[in-house]
Amino acid sequence: MSIVQIGQPVPDFELPASNGKTIRLSDYRGRKVVLYFYPNDLTPACTQQSCDFRDANETFGESNAIILGISANDLKSHNQFIEKYQLPFLLLADIEHRVCDLFGVWQEKKLYGHTFMGIVRSTFLIDEKGILLQEWRNIKVKGHVDKVRQALRSR
């Protein structure tokens, strides 16, 4: 499977969502989609990242954008995360890493001398027609949501 490219259509995909439904990327045609990939529910950096998106959710909506979070966690974990931090957007469960592979974010990682496969924290901005406009790969959490918000405002 090839990795998505800026300026190209993002292949449609479907994943189970925290609202109990299966959603497709094409469900959001006509709106911009901010797709953020994060390693794990309820961990410090992922919580900060998700809460930063939560706190900016209204301004994203003003730019006709919807936020979707993706990790390899299951829906039970996602729902605990949403409940604990009042996240106002859907979290999608990519347990088999198919969408992570499509975006090239499922990679070998190293931590404390251990090597393992996991999600590299990344965000993608998709336009109303499903074209990939911008990507931020291997991001640092601090200030990231502001960069995404600025990109939205400039489009």
Backbone bond lengths (Angstrom), bond angles and torsions (degrees), N, CA, C in turn:
res aa  C-N    CA-C-N  psi(-1)  N-CA   C-N-CA  omega(-1)  CA-C   N-CA-C  phi
1 M - - - 1.463 - - 1.535 108.59 -
2 S 1.308 115.70 134.60 1.469 119.03 -179.20 1.521 111.02 -83.64
3 I 1.310 114.55 157.10 1.458 120.81 179.22 1.529 108.75 -87.73
4 V 1.324 116.53 142.22 1.461 121.65 -179.66 1.528 110.55 -58.28
5 Q 1.328 115.53 149.60 1.462 122.01 -178.34 1.527 109.90 -125.74
6 I 1.332 116.85 142.11 1.465 121.22 176.47 1.521 108.85 -59.36
7 G 1.339 115.33 136.83 1.457 121.67 179.97 1.517 113.92 87.28
8 Q 1.330 117.10 -4.52 1.461 121.75 -179.32 1.535 110.24 -111.47
9 P 1.345 116.11 155.19 1.470 118.61 175.80 1.529 110.50 -64.23
10 V 1.313 115.60 141.13 1.455 121.38 174.24 1.526 106.90 -85.26
11 P 1.337 118.12 124.95 1.471 118.78 178.19 1.529 110.45 -56.58
12 D 1.327 114.81 140.87 1.459 118.76 178.74 1.524 108.73 -64.65
13 F 1.309 116.23 144.96 1.465 121.26 176.95 1.507 107.73 -142.28
14 E 1.317 115.94 163.97 1.458 121.08 174.31 1.513 109.43 -136.41
15 L 1.331 114.26 142.15 1.462 121.49 179.24 1.524 108.93 -144.53
16 P 1.327 117.18 153.21 1.460 119.96 172.47 1.528 110.04 -68.18
17 A 1.326 115.14 138.79 1.464 121.47 -176.32 1.525 110.78 -114.45
18 S 1.316 113.94 161.03 1.468 121.43 -177.37 1.522 113.36 -64.16
19 N 1.328 118.59 -13.13 1.464 120.93 176.93 1.529 111.41 -87.86
20 G 1.343 117.21 5.25 1.456 121.14 178.03 1.521 114.10 88.94
21 K 1.310 117.40 -2.56 1.458 121.76 -179.62 1.524 110.10 -104.35
22 T 1.323 115.04 163.89 1.454 120.71 170.30 1.517 106.17 -95.95
23 I 1.316 116.81 125.60 1.460 119.00 -179.80 1.525 109.45 -112.21
24 R 1.333 112.90 152.71 1.452 121.38 176.40 1.526 107.71 -115.53
25 L 1.309 116.29 149.76 1.455 119.40 174.27 1.525 110.00 -57.36
26 S 1.326 116.89 -38.93 1.473 121.21 -178.42 1.531 112.74 -64.50
27 D 1.328 118.37 -15.82 1.468 121.02 175.51 1.530 110.70 -61.50
28 Y 1.322 116.81 -20.59 1.465 121.46 -174.02 1.525 113.12 -106.95
29 R 1.341 117.91 15.29 1.462 119.87 174.74 1.527 108.08 -56.61
30 G 1.304 116.32 139.77 1.460 120.68 -176.22 1.518 112.79 95.51
31 R 1.321 116.47 -7.93 1.469 122.09 175.37 1.514 108.27 -130.99
32 K 1.321 115.71 152.79 1.461 119.81 171.06 1.529 107.55 -76.51
33 V 1.328 115.68 149.71 1.457 120.80 178.91 1.522 108.50 -123.18
34 V 1.323 115.38 126.04 1.461 121.86 171.60 1.517 105.07 -102.04
35 L 1.332 114.95 108.41 1.449 122.39 -176.88 1.521 107.85 -104.80
36 Y 1.337 116.13 114.32 1.464 117.25 179.53 1.515 110.15 -116.40
37 F 1.320 114.23 134.10 1.451 122.56 179.35 1.525 108.06 -104.17
38 Y 1.330 115.71 133.55 1.458 119.93 -178.97 1.529 108.85 -138.62
39 P 1.337 117.44 150.56 1.466 120.33 -173.29 1.530 116.06 -66.03
40 N 1.335 119.16 -47.19 1.470 119.75 -172.41 1.519 112.60 -154.87
41 D 1.326 115.02 141.95 1.460 121.16 172.71 1.530 109.72 -63.55
42 L 1.326 115.55 148.07 1.462 122.86 168.94 1.527 115.01 62.74
43 T 1.325 117.90 23.68 1.462 121.08 172.97 1.528 107.43 -105.24
44 P 1.322 118.64 156.44 1.469 119.90 -171.36 1.538 115.28 -55.36
45 A 1.318 119.05 -53.44 1.468 119.76 -176.63 1.527 111.27 -68.30
46 C 1.327 116.89 -38.27 1.467 119.99 179.67 1.531 110.80 -68.77
47 T 1.313 116.52 -35.50 1.457 120.20 176.07 1.528 109.96 -65.19
48 Q 1.319 117.31 -45.11 1.466 120.39 178.50 1.521 110.57 -60.69
49 Q 1.334 116.95 -46.20 1.459 121.42 179.80 1.531 110.55 -59.33
50 S 1.321 116.96 -48.31 1.461 120.90 -177.94 1.525 111.64 -66.38
51 C 1.326 116.89 -38.93 1.468 120.11 177.92 1.529 111.22 -68.95
52 D 1.328 117.92 -33.63 1.468 120.30 174.67 1.527 110.31 -63.41
53 F 1.330 117.00 -43.33 1.473 119.63 175.82 1.525 110.36 -65.19
54 R 1.329 117.07 -39.94 1.473 120.86 177.37 1.536 110.62 -57.51
55 D 1.327 115.67 -48.14 1.456 120.10 -176.19 1.525 112.50 -66.93
56 A 1.331 116.90 -23.54 1.476 121.24 -179.89 1.528 112.01 -100.74
57 N 1.318 117.22 2.03 1.462 121.06 -172.87 1.531 112.92 -53.55
58 E 1.314 116.73 -43.39 1.470 120.01 -177.59 1.524 111.43 -62.37
59 T 1.333 117.28 -41.81 1.469 119.28 -179.69 1.529 111.14 -69.32
60 F 1.328 117.54 -30.05 1.466 119.30 174.90 1.526 109.43 -66.37
61 G 1.318 116.22 -41.49 1.468 120.53 177.88 1.510 112.27 -60.20
62 E 1.329 116.60 -36.28 1.467 120.73 178.00 1.522 111.42 -64.51
63 S 1.333 117.67 -21.60 1.467 122.25 177.32 1.529 111.39 -97.81
64 N 1.344 116.38 18.23 1.462 122.33 179.83 1.528 111.37 60.00
65 A 1.324 116.33 37.47 1.465 120.84 -178.98 1.522 110.31 -119.47
66 I 1.305 114.91 144.88 1.459 122.13 174.07 1.527 107.81 -114.27
67 I 1.323 115.82 144.63 1.462 121.82 178.93 1.524 108.36 -102.53
68 L 1.324 116.10 134.04 1.464 122.30 173.09 1.522 108.10 -131.30
69 G 1.322 117.13 130.77 1.457 121.53 176.55 1.521 110.12 -103.79
70 I 1.329 116.49 142.85 1.465 121.34 179.23 1.521 109.70 -131.32
71 S 1.336 115.25 131.83 1.457 121.20 168.89 1.523 107.47 -144.07
72 A 1.311 116.06 177.19 1.466 121.14 178.47 1.522 111.76 -87.93
73 N 1.321 117.93 3.81 1.460 121.06 177.56 1.526 110.36 -71.09
74 D 1.329 115.86 157.04 1.463 120.11 179.28 1.531 111.19 -82.98
75 L 1.329 115.52 173.46 1.471 120.24 -175.61 1.525 112.39 -65.81
76 K 1.326 118.25 -33.55 1.467 119.96 177.76 1.535 109.79 -60.81
77 S 1.318 116.80 -45.96 1.461 121.46 178.32 1.538 110.31 -62.99
78 H 1.332 116.19 -44.18 1.472 120.13 179.04 1.531 110.62 -58.54
79 N 1.322 116.29 -44.54 1.461 118.94 -177.62 1.523 112.27 -66.69
80 Q 1.330 117.75 -34.59 1.472 120.30 174.53 1.528 110.29 -64.33
81 F 1.332 116.18 -40.72 1.465 122.54 179.86 1.530 109.89 -63.78
82 I 1.318 116.05 -47.39 1.466 121.29 179.99 1.526 110.54 -61.04
83 E 1.328 115.88 -46.23 1.466 120.09 -178.16 1.524 111.95 -64.24
84 K 1.314 116.67 -44.23 1.464 120.13 -176.90 1.529 112.00 -65.09
85 Y 1.346 117.40 -36.37 1.463 120.53 -174.21 1.530 113.73 -114.88
86 Q 1.320 117.91 12.40 1.464 123.23 178.43 1.536 111.95 48.28
87 L 1.317 116.13 51.88 1.464 120.20 179.25 1.526 108.72 -75.65
88 P 1.344 118.08 126.59 1.465 121.32 -173.21 1.528 114.40 -90.42
89 F 1.313 117.77 8.54 1.464 121.17 -177.14 1.527 108.98 -126.48
90 L 1.326 115.28 166.67 1.455 120.95 -178.68 1.530 111.46 -76.96
91 L 1.324 114.53 144.93 1.453 121.89 169.12 1.527 106.52 -112.39
92 L 1.328 115.99 135.32 1.454 121.96 -176.45 1.523 109.81 -108.55
93 A 1.328 115.92 141.00 1.459 122.09 -177.86 1.528 109.94 -98.47
94 D 1.312 116.41 111.25 1.467 122.33 178.08 1.530 108.51 -109.84
95 I 1.309 115.69 64.07 1.460 122.38 -173.81 1.524 111.75 -62.24
96 E 1.331 116.68 -35.25 1.472 120.75 -178.86 1.533 112.23 -91.10
97 H 1.312 118.05 1.45 1.480 124.60 174.14 1.525 114.08 66.70
98 R 1.315 118.25 19.10 1.476 120.19 -177.99 1.524 111.93 -64.43
99 V 1.325 117.07 -46.03 1.467 120.10 -179.39 1.530 109.36 -74.17
100 C 1.324 116.64 -36.51 1.472 119.48 175.18 1.531 110.64 -58.33
101 D 1.326 116.81 -41.84 1.467 120.49 177.48 1.525 111.06 -65.26
102 L 1.322 117.10 -40.70 1.466 121.77 179.08 1.533 110.92 -57.30
103 F 1.327 116.24 -38.83 1.458 121.26 -179.30 1.535 112.70 -92.90
104 G 1.322 116.67 -2.25 1.458 120.44 176.98 1.516 114.42 70.67
105 V 1.331 117.28 27.97 1.466 120.13 -177.63 1.528 112.98 -103.39
106 W 1.335 118.31 -7.05 1.465 121.30 176.08 1.520 106.67 -89.25
107 Q 1.318 115.62 105.35 1.458 120.57 -170.72 1.526 111.28 -138.87
108 E 1.319 113.56 165.89 1.460 119.47 174.03 1.529 108.12 -71.36
109 K 1.333 114.86 134.29 1.459 120.75 -179.94 1.530 108.28 -129.26
110 K 1.318 115.29 159.29 1.464 120.72 177.07 1.521 108.55 -128.61
111 L 1.324 115.11 135.92 1.451 121.16 178.73 1.522 108.45 -150.80
112 Y 1.319 115.70 125.20 1.467 121.66 178.67 1.530 111.88 52.23
113 G 1.325 116.51 40.22 1.461 121.02 177.22 1.515 115.52 80.94
114 H 1.320 117.42 -0.73 1.461 121.62 178.62 1.532 109.63 -102.57
115 T 1.315 116.55 141.42 1.461 122.42 175.71 1.525 108.09 -107.84
116 F 1.328 116.30 134.57 1.466 121.13 -178.45 1.521 108.62 -156.20
117 M 1.320 116.20 165.43 1.461 121.51 176.04 1.528 108.29 -92.76
118 G 1.326 115.43 140.25 1.457 119.46 178.91 1.516 111.39 -168.07
119 I 1.310 115.21 178.30 1.463 122.05 -178.84 1.524 109.42 -84.34
120 V 1.328 115.54 130.07 1.454 122.28 171.64 1.528 106.37 -88.56
121 R 1.320 116.78 120.00 1.464 123.08 -175.17 1.536 109.86 -54.72
122 S 1.334 116.28 118.93 1.471 121.44 -174.64 1.523 109.67 -151.83
123 T 1.341 115.81 155.73 1.464 121.98 178.78 1.524 108.78 -133.61
124 F 1.332 115.42 144.70 1.459 121.99 -178.71 1.523 109.25 -132.24
125 L 1.336 116.15 136.88 1.456 122.63 177.39 1.519 108.34 -108.58
126 I 1.326 115.61 119.82 1.461 123.05 -177.04 1.526 108.06 -115.19
127 D 1.327 116.89 135.21 1.473 119.07 -176.76 1.532 112.12 -82.16
128 E 1.332 115.29 -178.38 1.464 122.47 -174.85 1.526 113.32 -63.31
129 K 1.324 116.90 -20.88 1.472 120.96 -179.51 1.526 112.17 -100.52
130 G 1.323 116.77 2.34 1.462 119.95 178.16 1.515 114.52 90.77
131 I 1.340 117.25 16.60 1.466 122.07 179.35 1.532 108.90 -92.42
132 L 1.321 116.71 135.68 1.461 120.73 177.10 1.528 109.10 -73.47
133 L 1.337 116.19 117.04 1.462 121.73 -178.21 1.525 112.98 -91.31
134 Q 1.328 116.02 -41.01 1.459 119.45 -173.15 1.516 108.88 -157.10
135 E 1.347 115.26 152.87 1.455 120.26 177.32 1.523 109.63 -138.84
136 W 1.311 114.07 148.78 1.457 122.56 174.12 1.522 105.21 -128.53
137 R 1.311 116.90 113.77 1.466 120.88 -177.09 1.524 110.74 -109.54
138 N 1.326 114.72 146.31 1.466 121.92 177.31 1.527 110.97 52.01
139 I 1.308 114.96 51.07 1.470 121.02 -172.18 1.521 112.42 -79.76
140 K 1.311 114.67 159.48 1.456 122.88 168.14 1.526 106.01 -98.16
141 V 1.305 117.18 140.71 1.461 121.58 -173.34 1.529 112.28 -65.77
142 K 1.318 117.18 -46.53 1.466 120.74 -174.17 1.530 111.02 -59.20
143 G 1.337 116.10 120.62 1.457 122.16 176.98 1.524 115.03 81.08
144 H 1.323 117.47 -4.23 1.470 119.50 -175.41 1.530 112.80 -65.03
145 V 1.321 117.27 -46.20 1.466 119.96 -177.03 1.524 110.42 -60.11
146 D 1.326 118.11 -35.45 1.470 120.80 177.05 1.524 110.95 -63.16
147 K 1.331 117.76 -37.59 1.470 120.90 177.80 1.523 110.80 -64.57
148 V 1.312 116.39 -41.10 1.472 120.23 179.09 1.526 109.48 -66.52
149 R 1.320 116.81 -42.39 1.471 121.27 179.06 1.533 110.96 -61.77
150 Q 1.336 117.58 -41.45 1.469 120.93 176.82 1.516 111.33 -63.17
151 A 1.313 117.22 -40.37 1.469 120.83 177.84 1.520 110.92 -62.21
152 L 1.319 116.67 -39.98 1.463 120.61 177.54 1.525 111.28 -63.73
153 R 1.305 115.94 -44.85 1.479 119.96 -179.13 1.525 112.20 -62.94
154 S 1.333 116.59 -30.24 1.465 119.50 -176.45 1.531 112.31 -83.44
155 R 1.319 117.40 -0.25 1.476 120.49 -176.81 1.498 112.08 -109.09
